[in-house]
Amino acid sequence: MSQDYYELLGCSRTSSADDIKKAFRKLAMQHHPDRHQGDKDAEKKFKELNHAYDILKDPDKRAAYDRYGAAAFEGGGPGGFQGGQGFDFGSVFGDIFDEMFGGAGGRGGGRGPRADMRGQDLRFNLEITLEQAYSGTEATVRVPSSISCETCHGSGAEPGSKPHQCTTCHGRGRVRAQQGFFTVERACPTCHGAGQVIDKPCRACAGQGRVRRDKTLKVNIPAGVEDGTRIRLTGEGEAGTRGGPAGDLYVFLSVRRHQLFEREGPDVHCKVPISMVQASLGGSIEVPTLDAKMARINIPAGAQGGHQFRLRGKGMPIVRSSQRGDMYIEITVETPVNLTAKQKDLLKEFEKAGSKTSPESEGFFSKVKEMFSG
């Protein structure tokens, strides 16, 4: 098909997924073969519309089309895709019919019973420390789930018996009904989309092919993960019914707030208090880092509160990269408290002797004086 897919659907390359879907629905209704019995041109048009929508509704396929054009889906093109030879109007249009008429199946509707028998995806929230996020770790999680029934091996039938093909849908799990111009597919009312009927349900799982059971899993957490990172464990969700495919487990990570360090992307910030004497005279201090070591920094004489020191490569690792962020040490100058009488006298003498020792305050008050005298 040489025509531009966006042009065929009446959309632009910046159109959203919802806009593309609405445009396809409108044109597909208009050109559906049930409205044009025996019209080969209408059938051809409908096939072209469906092919264009099939590409543009999928983010990965759409990206490939935007980059390479239709050649991306030919056998020899970049990321080439080979499609089947048949064309089933009921199945290609099933997802939109399901939305309009409330059919079961949703995503993957009309493509066989296994889509309806897939197990549910599960979510597990896991909290880790900043140190674990820094170095990476392996966590053990216990997830309430369901597993394939060991008695019937997931078939749902009592041992010694087996399911037989549904006579209503002939094993498809879907039945079609004519509604005016349209052919609508729904889950079979006899087998409820399974495609099979069980005469003797397994007593261990009541014919479901799965039983409730907690699963203990190990989760590899790479170094550098951020708060809110999602890790997908394919096939570790709930078991499907009657041998259907298992769902996935999604582990959502939250990084516990640290008592010393604050993370900002790949960089780490730490506030270190120093005494007024250290800030005045300068010197060197040791500061902690996330690799459980100490780093030495030199404080220049006369350092002011808020001054930052940068430690290159001492921040967080960047996931799937050899690079690391930096660590920023910000000094805060402490004001002494609970002074003795002698200490107070020394500070008073220091104040009398040093009129030029506080350049920032001297500059500030001179500007205030200029403002009010001007």
SERO-4910 file (N, C-alpha, C, O; in steps of 0.05 Angstrom, whole numbers):
BEGIN
 pado doro    nc1    nc2    nc3   cac1   cac2   cac3    cc1    cc2    cc3    oc1    oc2    oc3
  Met    A     17    -24      0      0      0      0     18     25      0     33     29     19
  Ser    A     17     40    -22     35     62    -25     26     88    -12     42    105     -6
  Gln    A      0     90     -6    -10    115      5     -1    118     34      2     98     49
  Asp    A      5    143     42     14    148     69     -8    140     89    -31    147     85
  Tyr    A      0    126    110    -19    116    129    -34    138    144    -59    137    148
  Tyr    A    -20    159    151    -33    182    164    -53    195    145    -75    202    153
  Glu    A    -45    199    120    -63    211    101    -87    194     96   -110    204     93
  Leu    A    -83    167     96   -105    149     91   -126    151    113   -150    150    108
  Leu    A   -117    155    138   -136    157    161   -145    186    166   -161    191    184
  Gly    A   -134    205    150   -142    233    153   -130    245    178   -142    262    190
  Cys    A   -106    236    186    -92    247    209    -65    259    202    -56    256    179
  Ser    A    -53    272    221    -26    282    217     -6    266    234    -15    250    251
  Arg    A     19    270    229     40    255    244     41    263    273     53    248    289
  Thr    A     29    285    280     29    294    308      3    286    323     -1    292    346
  Ser    A    -15    272    308    -41    264    321    -36    245    344    -18    228    343
  Ser    A    -53    247    365    -51    230    388    -63    202    381    -76    199    360
  Ala    A    -58    183    398    -68    156    394    -99    156    394   -111    141    379
  Asp    A   -111    173    411   -140    175    412   -151    186    386   -172    177    376
  Asp    A   -138    207    375   -147    219    350   -145    199    327   -163    198    310
  Ile    A   -124    183    327   -122    163    305   -143    142    308   -154    133    288
  Lys    A   -149    134    333   -170    114    337   -197    124    328   -212    109    316
  Lys    A   -204    149    335   -229    160    327   -232    162    297   -253    157    286
  Ala    A   -210    171    284   -211    173    255   -214    146    242   -230    143    223
  Phe    A   -201    125    252   -204     98    241   -232     88    245   -244     76    227
  Arg    A   -243     92    269   -270     82    275   -290     94    255   -308     80    245
  Lys    A   -288    120    250   -307    133    233   -305    122    204   -325    117    192
  Leu    A   -280    120    194   -277    110    166   -283     81    164   -294     72    143
  Ala    A   -277     65    184   -283     36    183   -313     31    183   -322     14    168
  Met    A   -328     47    198   -357     45    197   -367     51    169   -386     38    158
  Gln    A   -355     72    157   -364     81    131   -359     61    109   -375     58     90
  His    A   -336     47    110   -328     29     89   -330      0     96   -320    -17     81
  His    A   -343     -7    118   -345    -35    126   -360    -51    104   -381    -42     94
  Pro    A   -350    -75     96   -362    -91     75   -391    -98     79   -406   -102     60
  Asp    A   -400   -100    105   -428   -106    110   -447    -84    100   -470    -89     95
  Arg    A   -436    -60     97   -452    -38     85   -450    -37     55   -466    -23     42
  His    A   -431    -52     44   -427    -52     15   -424    -80      5   -403    -88     -4
  Gln    A   -446    -95      7   -445   -123     -1   -437   -126    -30   -448   -114    -48
  Gly    A   -416   -143    -34   -406   -149    -61   -389   -127    -73   -380   -130    -96
  Asp    A   -383   -106    -59   -367    -84    -69   -338    -90    -62   -329    -87    -40
  Lys    A   -322    -98    -83   -294   -105    -79   -277    -80    -71   -258    -83    -56
  Asp    A   -285    -57    -81   -270    -33    -75   -273    -26    -45   -254    -18    -32
  Ala    A   -297    -30    -34   -302    -24     -6   -286    -44     11   -275    -36     32
  Glu    A   -285    -69      3   -270    -89     18   -240    -82     18   -227    -85     38
  Lys    A   -230    -74     -6   -202    -66     -8   -196    -42     10   -175    -41     23
  Lys    A   -214    -22      9   -210      2     25   -210     -5     55   -194      6     70
  Phe    A   -228    -23     63   -229    -30     91   -203    -44    100   -193    -39    122
  Lys    A   -193    -61     83   -168    -75     89   -145    -54     92   -128    -56    110
  Glu    A   -144    -34     74   -123    -14     76   -125      2    101   -105      9    114
  Leu    A   -150     10    109   -154     25    133   -145      9    158   -132     19    176
  Asn    A   -153    -17    158   -146    -33    181   -115    -37    183   -104    -36    205
  His    A   -102    -41    160    -73    -44    160    -60    -19    170    -41    -20    186
  Ala    A    -69      4    161    -57     30    170    -61     33    200    -43     42    215
  Tyr    A    -85     27    210    -91     30    239    -75     10    255    -66     17    277
  Asp    A    -72    -14    245    -57    -35    259    -28    -25    264    -16    -32    285
  Ile    A    -17    -10    245     11      0    248     11     24    267     28     25    285
  Leu    A     -7     43    263     -5     68    278    -15     66    307     -8     83    323
  Lys    A    -31     45    313    -41     43    341    -20     32    360    -22     35    384
  Asp    A      0     19    348     22      7    364     45     26    366     56     33    345
  Pro    A     53     35    390     75     55    392    101     47    378    114     63    365
  Asp    A    109     21    381    134     12    369    131     11    338    150     20    324
  Lys    A    109      1    328    105      0    299    103     28    288    114     33    266
  Arg    A     90     46    302     87     73    293    114     87    291    120    101    272
  Ala    A    131     82    311    158     94    311    174     83    287    189     98    274
  Ala    A    171     57    281    186     46    259    175     57    232    191     62    214
  Tyr    A    149     61    230    137     72    206    146    101    202    153    109    180
  Asp    A    147    117    224    155    145    222    184    147    212    192    166    199
  Arg    A    200    127    219    229    128    212    234    116    185    250    128    169
  Tyr    A    222     93    179    229     79    154    206     78    133    211     70    111
  Gly    A    182     86    141    159     84    123    149     56    121    155     39    139
  Ala    A    133     50    100    121     23     98    142      1     95    136    -22     99
  Ala    A    167      9     86    188    -11     83    195    -26    109    206    -48    109
  Ala    A    189    -13    131    195    -25    157    179    -51    162    187    -67    179
  Phe    A    157    -55    147    140    -78    152    140    -97    128    122   -114    125
  Glu    A    160    -94    110    164   -113     89    185   -132     97    202   -126    115
  Gly    A    186   -155     85    204   -176     94    233   -168     96    247   -177    114
  Gly    A    243   -151     77    271   -144     78    277   -117     90    300   -109     92
  Gly    A    256   -102    100    260    -76    111    271    -77    139    272    -98    151
  Pro    A    280    -54    149    290    -52    176    268    -60    196    247    -48    195
  Gly    A    274    -80    213    253    -89    232    230   -101    217    207    -99    226
  Gly    A    235   -114    193    214   -124    176    194   -141    190    200   -156    209
  Phe    A    169   -140    182    147   -154    195    132   -170    173    124   -158    153
  Gln    A    128   -196    177    114   -212    158     86   -219    170     85   -232    191
  Gly    A     65   -211    157     39   -216    166     27   -241    155     39   -253    136
  Gly    A      4   -250    165     -9   -274    155    -23   -268    129    -26   -244    121
  Gln    A    -33   -289    116    -45   -286     90    -75   -282     91    -87   -270     73
  Gly    A    -87   -292    112   -117   -290    114   -126   -263    123   -110   -247    132
  Phe    A   -152   -258    122   -163   -233    131   -191   -238    143   -209   -246    128
  Asp    A   -194   -233    169   -219   -239    183   -231   -213    192   -221   -200    211
  Phe    A   -253   -205    179   -265   -179    186   -274   -178    216   -272   -158    229
  Gly    A   -284   -201    226   -293   -202    253   -271   -198    273   -275   -184    293
  Ser    A   -247   -210    268   -226   -208    287   -212   -181    286   -205   -170    307
  Val    A   -207   -170    262   -193   -144    261   -209   -121    272   -197   -101    281
  Phe    A   -235   -124    272   -252   -102    282   -263   -108    309   -279    -92    320
  Gly    A   -254   -131    321   -267   -140    346   -262   -121    369   -279   -118    386
  Asp    A   -238   -108    371   -232    -91    394   -251    -68    395   -259    -60    417
  Ile    A   -257    -56    372   -275    -33    372   -304    -41    377   -319    -27    391
  Phe    A   -313    -65    366   -340    -75    372   -343    -81    402   -364    -75    413
  Asp    A   -322    -92    414   -323    -97    443   -328    -72    459   -344    -72    478
  Glu    A   -315    -50    451   -319    -25    465   -347    -14    461   -360     -5    480
  Met    A   -358    -17    436   -384     -5    430   -407    -21    442   -426     -9    451
  Phe    A   -405    -47    442   -427    -64    450   -423    -79    476   -439    -96    484
  Gly    A   -400    -72    490   -396    -84    516   -387   -113    516   -391   -127    535
  Gly    A   -375   -122    494   -366   -150    492   -343   -155    510   -329   -137    519
  Ala    A   -340   -181    517   -318   -189    534   -293   -192    518   -294   -195    493
  Gly    A   -271   -193    532   -246   -198    519   -228   -175    518   -204   -177    524
  Gly    A   -239   -151    512   -223   -126    512   -199   -130    493   -202   -137    470
  Arg    A   -176   -125    504   -152   -126    489   -148   -155    480   -148   -174    497
  Gly    A   -143   -159    454   -139   -186    444   -165   -200    438   -165   -224    433
  Gly    A   -189   -187    439   -214   -199    434   -215   -211    406   -205   -199    387
  Gly    A   -228   -234    404   -232   -246    378   -207   -261    368   -206   -268    345
  Arg    A   -187   -265    385   -163   -278    376   -159   -304    390   -136   -314    393
  Gly    A   -180   -317    398   -178   -343    411   -183   -341    441   -182   -319    452
  Pro    A   -188   -364    454   -195   -364    482   -173   -357    501   -179   -348    523
  Arg    A   -148   -360    494   -126   -357    513   -125   -328    523   -116   -324    546
  Ala    A   -132   -308    508   -131   -281    518   -149   -277    542   -142   -262    560
  Asp    A   -172   -290    542   -191   -287    565   -182   -304    589   -191   -299    611
  Met    A   -165   -323    584   -157   -342    605   -131   -334    618   -121   -347    636
  Arg    A   -119   -312    609    -94   -303    620    -97   -294    649   -117   -283    656
  Gly    A    -77   -300    665    -78   -293    693    -74   -263    697    -64   -249    679
  Gln    A    -82   -253    720    -81   -224    726    -52   -216    731    -36   -231    742
  Asp    A    -45   -191    723    -20   -180    730    -21   -172    760    -42   -165    770
  Leu    A      2   -174    773      3   -167    802     23   -144    806     41   -140    791
  Arg    A     18   -129    828     36   -107    836     46   -112    864     31   -121    881
  Phe    A     72   -108    867     84   -111    894    101    -86    899    118    -79    883
  Asn    A     96    -73    922    111    -49    929    135    -57    947    131    -70    968
  Leu    A    159    -49    939    183    -57    954    199    -32    961    205    -16    944
  Glu    A    205    -29    987    221     -7    996    250    -16   1000    256    -37   1011
  Ile    A    269      1    989    297     -5    992    311     19   1004    300     41   1004
  Thr    A    335     16   1013    351     38   1024    366     52   1001    369     40    979
  Leu    A    376     76   1007    392     90    987    418     74    981    428     74    959
  Glu    A    429     62   1002    454     46    998    448     22    979    465     16    963
  Gln    A    425      9    982    418    -13    964    414     -3    936    422    -16    916
  Ala    A    402     21    933    399     32    906    426     40    894    429     39    870
  Tyr    A    445     47    911    472     54    902    487     30    892    499     31    870
  Ser    A    486      8    907    503    -15    900    488    -36    885    501    -54    873
  Gly    A    461    -35    884    446    -57    873    443    -79    893    460    -82    911
  Thr    A    422    -95    891    418   -116    910    399   -137    899    387   -133    878
  Glu    A    397   -159    913    377   -180    906    358   -182    929    366   -189    952
  Ala    A    333   -177    925    312   -177    946    295   -202    943    289   -211    920
  Thr    A    287   -213    965    268   -235    965    240   -225    973    237   -212    994
  Val    A    221   -230    956    193   -220    961    174   -244    963    178   -264    949
  Arg    A    154   -240    979    133   -261    982    107   -248    972     97   -229    984
  Val    A     96   -259    951     73   -247    937     48   -265    939     50   -288    931
  Pro    A     26   -256    950      1   -271    949     -8   -274    920    -11   -254    906
  Ser    A    -11   -299    911    -17   -303    883    -32   -329    879    -43   -340    898
  Ser    A    -33   -339    855    -44   -365    849    -26   -379    830    -12   -367    813
  Ile    A    -24   -406    833     -7   -422    816    -23   -443    802    -46   -449    810
  Ser    A    -11   -456    782    -25   -477    767    -30   -500    786    -13   -508    802
  Cys    A    -54   -512    784    -63   -533    802    -45   -558    796    -43   -567    774
  Glu    A    -34   -569    818    -16   -592    814    -32   -618    810    -22   -637    799
  Thr    A    -57   -618    819    -73   -642    816    -81   -647    787    -79   -670    777
  Cys    A    -91   -626    774   -101   -629    746    -81   -618    726    -86   -617    702
  His    A    -58   -608    736    -37   -596    719    -48   -572    703    -39   -568    680
  Gly    A    -67   -558    715    -77   -533    702   -100   -538    683   -110   -518    672
  Ser    A   -108   -562    678   -130   -567    658   -157   -560    669   -175   -553    654
  Gly    A   -160   -562    696   -186   -558    708   -204   -582    709   -225   -582    721
  Ala    A   -195   -604    697   -211   -628    696   -200   -649    717   -176   -650    722
  Glu    A   -218   -664    728   -211   -685    747   -191   -705    734   -195   -712    711
  Pro    A   -170   -713    749   -152   -733    737   -166   -757    726   -184   -768    739
  Gly    A   -158   -766    703   -171   -788    689   -192   -779    669   -201   -794    652
  Ser    A   -199   -753    669   -217   -742    649   -203   -718    636   -182   -709    645
  Lys    A   -216   -708    616   -204   -684    602   -226   -667    590   -248   -677    584
  Pro    A   -221   -642    587   -241   -624    575   -246   -632    546   -229   -644    533
  His    A   -270   -626    536   -277   -631    508   -284   -604    495   -292   -585    508
  Gln    A   -282   -604    469   -287   -580    454   -316   -570    457   -335   -586    456
  Cys    A   -319   -544    460   -346   -533    463   -361   -535    436   -350   -528    415
  Thr    A   -385   -546    437   -400   -550    412   -414   -524    403   -422   -523    380
  Thr    A   -416   -504    420   -428   -479    412   -410   -462    395   -418   -452    374
  Cys    A   -385   -460    403   -365   -443    389   -345   -459    374   -327   -448    360
  His    A   -346   -486    376   -327   -504    363   -298   -498    371   -280   -499    354
  Gly    A   -294   -491    395   -268   -487    406   -256   -459    403   -234   -454    412
  Arg    A   -270   -441    389   -260   -414    385   -261   -397    410   -245   -379    414
  Gly    A   -281   -402    427   -285   -386    451   -301   -361    445   -307   -346    464
  Arg    A   -307   -356    420   -322   -332    411   -345   -340    393   -343   -360    378
  Val    A   -367   -326    395   -390   -330    377   -396   -304    364   -392   -282    375
  Arg    A   -407   -305    340   -413   -281    324   -444   -278    322   -458   -298    320
  Ala    A   -452   -254    322   -481   -248    319   -484   -224    300   -467   -206    300
  Gln    A   -504   -225    283   -509   -204    263   -526   -182    276   -548   -188    287
  Gln    A   -517   -157    276   -532   -135    286   -533   -114    264   -515    -97    262
  Gly    A   -554   -114    249   -556    -95    227   -535   -100    206   -532   -121    195
  Phe    A   -520    -79    201   -498    -80    182   -473    -94    193   -455   -101    177
  Phe    A   -472    -98    219   -447   -107    232   -448   -135    242   -469   -146    249
  Thr    A   -425   -148    242   -421   -174    254   -406   -170    280   -383   -160    280
  Val    A   -418   -178    302   -407   -173    329   -397   -199    341   -412   -219    341
  Glu    A   -373   -199    352   -363   -222    366   -364   -218    396   -359   -196    407
  Arg    A   -372   -239    410   -373   -239    439   -362   -265    450   -359   -285    435
  Ala    A   -356   -266    476   -348   -291    488   -370   -311    487   -394   -304    490
  Cys    A   -363   -336    482   -383   -357    480   -398   -360    507   -385   -362    528
  Pro    A   -425   -360    507   -440   -362    532   -439   -390    545   -444   -393    568
  Thr    A   -431   -410    529   -430   -438    540   -404   -443    555   -405   -453    577
  Cys    A   -382   -436    542   -356   -442    554   -343   -417    566   -321   -419    577
  His    A   -356   -394    564   -346   -369    575   -319   -361    564   -302   -351    578
  Gly    A   -315   -367    538   -290   -359    525   -267   -379    527   -246   -375    515
  Ala    A   -271   -402    541   -250   -421    544   -246   -439    519   -224   -448    514
  Gly    A   -267   -443    504   -266   -460    480   -269   -489    487   -271   -506    469
  Gln    A   -269   -495    513   -272   -523    522   -293   -524    545   -297   -505    559
  Val    A   -305   -548    548   -324   -553    569   -314   -576    586   -305   -596    576
  Ile    A   -316   -572    613   -307   -593    631   -331   -606    644   -347   -593    657
  Asp    A   -334   -633    639   -356   -648    651   -350   -655    680   -368   -655    697
  Lys    A   -325   -661    687   -317   -668    714   -296   -649    724   -272   -654    720
  Pro    A   -304   -627    737   -284   -607    747   -266   -619    768   -274   -636    784
  Cys    A   -241   -610    768   -222   -619    789   -231   -609    816   -238   -586    819
  Arg    A   -232   -627    835   -241   -620    862   -221   -603    877   -229   -588    895
  Ala    A   -196   -604    870   -176   -588    884   -178   -558    876   -173   -541    893
  Cys    A   -185   -553    852   -185   -525    843   -213   -516    833   -216   -494    823
  Ala    A   -233   -533    836   -261   -527    828   -262   -521    798   -279   -505    789
  Gly    A   -245   -534    782   -246   -530    753   -232   -506    743   -232   -501    719
  Gln    A   -219   -490    761   -206   -466    752   -178   -471    740   -168   -455    724
  Gly    A   -166   -493    748   -139   -499    738   -117   -485    753    -94   -486    746
  Arg    A   -125   -471    775   -105   -457    791   -115   -456    820   -139   -458    825
  Val    A    -96   -453    839   -102   -452    867    -87   -428    879    -67   -420    869
  Arg    A    -98   -418    901    -85   -395    915    -61   -405    930    -61   -425    944
  Arg    A    -39   -390    926    -14   -397    939      5   -373    938      7   -359    918
  Asp    A     19   -369    960     39   -348    961     64   -357    945     71   -380    945
  Lys    A     76   -338    931    100   -344    915    124   -329    927    122   -305    933
  Thr    A    146   -342    931    170   -329    940    189   -326    916    197   -346    904
  Leu    A    197   -301    911    213   -295    887    237   -278    894    237   -263    914
  Lys    A    258   -281    879    281   -264    882    281   -242    860    277   -249    836
  Val    A    285   -218    868    284   -195    849    312   -182    848    322   -173    868
  Asn    A    323   -182    824    349   -169    821    345   -139    816    332   -131    797
  Ile    A    356   -122    834    353    -93    832    380    -81    823    399    -83    837
  Pro    A    380    -70    799    406    -60    789    415    -35    803    398    -20    815
  Ala    A    441    -30    803    451     -6    816    442     19    802    442     20    777
  Gly    A    434     39    817    426     65    806    397     69    803    388     90    793
  Val    A    380     50    811    351     52    808    341     77    823    352     84    844
  Glu    A    320     89    813    308    113    825    282    106    839    270     85    834
  Asp    A    273    124    856    247    121    868    225    120    847    225    137    829
  Gly    A    207    100    849    186     97    829    193     78    806    176     74    789
  Thr    A    217     67    806    225     49    785    207     24    785    200     14    806
  Arg    A    199     15    761    182     -9    759    198    -31    746    210    -28    725
  Ile    A    198    -55    759    212    -78    749    190    -99    742    173   -106    758
  Arg    A    192   -108    717    172   -128    707    183   -156    708    205   -161    696
  Leu    A    169   -174    721    177   -203    721    156   -217    704    134   -223    713
  Thr    A    163   -224    679    145   -236    661    137   -264    670    153   -280    678
  Gly    A    110   -269    670    100   -295    676     99   -302    706     93   -324    714
  Glu    A    105   -282    723    105   -287    752     80   -275    766     79   -273    790
  Gly    A     60   -268    750     35   -259    761     17   -283    767     28   -305    771
  Glu    A     -9   -279    768    -27   -301    774    -27   -321    751    -25   -313    727
  Ala    A    -30   -347    757    -33   -367    737    -59   -363    721    -79   -354    733
  Gly    A    -59   -370    696    -84   -368    680   -103   -390    687    -95   -410    699
  Thr    A   -128   -387    680   -148   -407    684   -146   -429    663   -142   -423    639
  Arg    A   -149   -454    671   -149   -477    653   -125   -478    634   -128   -483    610
  Gly    A   -102   -472    645    -78   -474    629    -71   -449    614    -52   -450    598
  Gly    A    -86   -428    618    -81   -403    604    -54   -391    613    -44   -399    634
  Pro    A    -43   -372    598    -17   -360    605    -19   -344    630    -39   -332    637
  Ala    A      4   -344    645      5   -329    670      8   -299    665     18   -291    644
  Gly    A     -1   -283    684      3   -254    682     32   -247    690     48   -265    694
  Asp    A     37   -221    692     63   -212    699     63   -199    728     42   -191    737
  Leu    A     86   -198    740     89   -185    766    104   -160    762    126   -160    750
  Tyr    A     93   -137    772    107   -112    771    115   -103    799     99   -100    817
  Val    A    141   -100    802    152    -92    828    158    -62    827    175    -54    811
  Phe    A    145    -46    843    149    -18    844    167    -11    868    162    -18    891
  Leu    A    189      3    862    209      9    882    205     36    894    199     55    880
  Ser    A    208     38    920    209     64    933    235     65    950    242     46    964
  Val    A    250     87    947    275     89    961    271    105    987    261    128    987
  Arg    A    278     93   1009    274    105   1036    291    130   1039    313    132   1030
  Arg    A    279    150   1052    293    175   1057    318    170   1074    316    157   1095
  His    A    340    182   1066    365    177   1081    369    199   1102    361    222   1098
  Gln    A    383    192   1124    387    211   1145    409    231   1140    410    252   1152
  Leu    A    427    225   1120    449    243   1114    449    254   1085    455    277   1081
  Phe    A    441    237   1067    444    243   1038    417    249   1026    396    238   1034
  Glu    A    417    267   1007    393    273    991    400    270    961    419    281    952
  Arg    A    384    254    948    389    248    920    375    267    901    352    275    906
  Glu    A    388    275    880    377    292    859    386    281    832    407    288    822
  Gly    A    370    263    820    378    249    796    402    231    802    401    216    822
  Pro    A    423    233    787    447    217    793    466    230    814    485    217    823
  Asp    A    460    254    821    477    268    841    467    265    869    443    260    874
  Val    A    485    267    888    479    264    916    489    289    931    511    299    926
  His    A    472    299    949    479    323    964    481    316    994    465    300   1004
  Cys    A    499    329   1007    503    325   1036    511    351   1049    529    364   1039
  Lys    A    498    358   1071    505    382   1086    522    374   1110    515    356   1126
  Val    A    546    387   1112    565    380   1133    569    405   1151    578    426   1140
  Pro    A    564    403   1177    569    426   1194    598    428   1202    611    408   1207
  Ile    A    608    453   1202    636    458   1212    634    481   1232    615    496   1233
  Ser    A    655    483   1249    655    503   1269    663    530   1257    673    532   1235
  Met    A    657    551   1272    664    578   1264    694    581   1261    704    596   1244
  Val    A    709    567   1279    738    569   1277    748    555   1252    766    566   1239
  Gln    A    737    531   1245    745    518   1221    739    535   1196    756    536   1177
  Ala    A    716    547   1196    709    564   1173    728    588   1171    734    597   1149
  Ser    A    736    599   1194    753    623   1194    782    616   1186    795    630   1170
  Leu    A    793    595   1198    821    588   1194    826    569   1171    849    567   1161
  Gly    A    805    554   1163    809    534   1142    820    508   1153    825    506   1177
  Gly    A    823    488   1136    833    462   1145    821    441   1128    809    446   1108
  Ser    A    825    416   1136    813    393   1121    795    378   1139    799    375   1163
  Ile    A    774    366   1127    755    350   1142    749    325   1125    753    324   1101
  Glu    A    739    304   1139    731    279   1125    701    278   1124    687    285   1144
  Val    A    690    270   1101    661    268   1098    654    240   1089    670    228   1075
  Pro    A    630    230   1096    622    203   1088    613    203   1059    603    223   1048
  Thr    A    615    180   1046    605    175   1019    588    150   1018    589    134   1037
  Leu    A    573    146    997    555    123    995    569     96    992    556     76    996
  Asp    A    594     97    985    609     71    982    621     63   1009    640     47   1009
  Ala    A    611     74   1031    620     67   1058    649     74   1063    662     61   1079
  Lys    A    658     95   1050    685    104   1054    684    134   1062    663    146   1061
  Met    A    707    145   1070    709    173   1077    726    187   1056    746    177   1046
  Ala    A    717    211   1049    732    228   1030    741    253   1044    727    264   1061
  Arg    A    765    263   1037    776    287   1050    773    311   1032    779    310   1008
  Ile    A    763    333   1044    761    358   1029    776    380   1045    777    380   1069
  Asn    A    787    399   1030    801    421   1042    783    446   1043    773    455   1023
  Ile    A    781    457   1068    764    481   1072    783    505   1070    802    507   1086
  Pro    A    778    523   1052    794    548   1051    789    566   1074    766    566   1085
  Ala    A    808    582   1082    804    601   1104    783    622   1095    783    631   1073
  Gly    A    765    628   1114    744    647   1108    721    636   1093    705    651   1081
  Ala    A    718    609   1093    695    597   1079    669    605   1091    666    607   1116
  Gln    A    649    611   1074    623    619   1083    603    596   1082    607    577   1067
  Gly    A    583    597   1099    562    577   1099    548    576   1072    543    597   1060
  Gly    A    543    552   1063    530    548   1036    550    542   1014    542    534    992
  His    A    576    545   1021    597    538   1000    596    508    994    594    492   1013
  Gln    A    597    501    968    595    473    960    622    463    949    637    478    936
  Phe    A    627    438    955    651    424    944    641    400    928    622    386    936
  Arg    A    652    396    904    643    375    886    663    352    886    687    355    882
  Leu    A    652    328    891    668    303    890    659    288    865    638    276    865
  Arg    A    675    289    845    668    276    819    666    246    822    683    233    834
  Gly    A    645    235    810    642    206    809    634    193    835    634    169    837
  Lys    A    627    209    855    619    198    881    589    198    884    579    192    906
  Gly    A    574    203    863    545    202    864    534    175    857    548    155    861
  Met    A    509    174    848    496    149    842    504    138    815    510    153    797
  Pro    A    506    111    813    510    100    786    486    105    768    464    108    778
  Ile    A    490    106    742    469    110    723    463     82    712    481     68    702
  Val    A    437     74    714    430     46    706    438     40    678    435     56    659
  Arg    A    449     16    675    459      6    649    479     25    636    479     29    612
  Ser    A    496     36    653    517     55    643    541     53    662    538     47    685
  Ser    A    564     59    651    588     60    668    592     87    682    610     91    698
  Gln    A    575    106    676    577    133    687    565    135    715    548    119    722
  Arg    A    574    154    729    564    160    756    560    190    759    572    206    746
  Gly    A    542    197    777    537    224    784    559    235    803    578    221    809
  Asp    A    555    259    812    574    271    830    562    275    858    538    272    862
  Met    A    579    280    877    570    285    904    577    314    911    600    323    906
  Tyr    A    558    328    922    562    357    930    561    359    960    540    353    973
  Ile    A    583    369    971    584    374   1000    579    404   1005    594    421    995
  Glu    A    559    410   1020    553    438   1027    559    443   1056    548    429   1074
  Ile    A    576    462   1062    583    466   1090    563    486   1103    554    505   1090
  Thr    A    557    481   1128    541    500   1144    558    507   1168    569    490   1182
  Val    A    560    533   1173    577    543   1195    560    545   1220    540    559   1221
  Glu    A    568    530   1241    553    529   1266    560    553   1283    583    561   1286
  Thr    A    539    564   1295    542    585   1315    546    572   1342    528    556   1350
  Pro    A    567    578   1357    571    564   1383    549    572   1403    539    594   1404
  Val    A    542    552   1420    521    556   1440    532    549   1467    554    536   1470
  Asn    A    517    556   1488    525    550   1516    554    558   1522    570    543   1533
  Leu    A    560    584   1515    587    594   1519    593    599   1549    575    606   1565
  Thr    A    618    595   1556    627    602   1583    632    632   1584    633    645   1563
  Ala    A    636    642   1608    642    671   1611    668    679   1597    669    700   1585
  Lys    A    688    661   1598    713    667   1586    710    668   1555    722    685   1542
  Gln    A    694    649   1545    690    648   1516    675    673   1506    682    684   1485
  Lys    A    657    682   1522    642    706   1515    661    731   1514    660    747   1496
  Asp    A    679    732   1534    698    754   1535    716    754   1511    723    775   1500
  Leu    A    725    730   1504    743    727   1480    729    737   1455    742    749   1438
  Leu    A    704    730   1452    689    738   1428    685    768   1427    685    780   1406
  Lys    A    681    780   1451    677    809   1452    703    823   1444    703    843   1429
  Glu    A    726    812   1453    752    823   1446    757    820   1415    767    838   1402
  Phe    A    749    797   1405    752    791   1377    736    811   1360    745    821   1339
  Glu    A    712    817   1369    695    836   1355    706    864   1355    705    878   1335
  Lys    A    718    872   1377    730    899   1379    755    901   1361    760    922   1350
  Ala    A    770    879   1360    795    880   1345    792    877   1315    810    886   1300
  Gly    A    770    865   1305    768    860   1277    745    873   1264    723    862   1262
  Ser    A    749    898   1254    727    912   1241    724    904   1212    704    910   1199
  Lys    A    745    891   1200    744    884   1172    743    854   1168    749    844   1146
  Thr    A    734    840   1188    734    811   1186    708    799   1175    706    775   1170
  Ser    A    688    816   1171    662    807   1161    655    823   1136    639    841   1138
  Pro    A    666    816   1113    662    832   1089    633    832   1079    624    852   1069
  Glu    A    619    810   1082    592    809   1071    573    827   1087    558    842   1076
  Ser    A    575    826   1114    557    843   1130    565    872   1127    548    889   1127
  Glu    A    591    878   1125    600    905   1121    589    917   1095    580    939   1094
  Gly    A    591    901   1073    580    910   1048    550    914   1048    540    932   1037
  Phe    A    536    896   1062    507    897   1064    498    923   1078    481    938   1068
  Phe    A    510    928   1101    501    952   1116    510    978   1104    497    998   1108
  Ser    A    531    978   1088    539   1002   1074    518   1008   1052    512   1031   1046
  Lys    A    507    987   1039    487    991   1019    461   1001   1031    446   1017   1020
  Val    A    455    991   1055    431   1000   1069    434   1030   1076    415   1046   1073
  Lys    A    458   1038   1084    462   1066   1091    460   1084   1066    448   1106   1068
  Glu    A    470   1074   1044    468   1090   1019    438   1092   1010    430   1113   1001
  Met    A    423   1071   1014    395   1071   1005    379   1092   1021    363   1107   1009
  Phe    A    383   1094   1047    368   1113   1063    379   1141   1062    364   1160   1067
  Ser    A    405   1144   1056    416   1171   1054    412   1183   1027    414   1208   1023
  Gly    A    407   1166   1006    404   1176    979    378   1190    975    373   1200    953
***
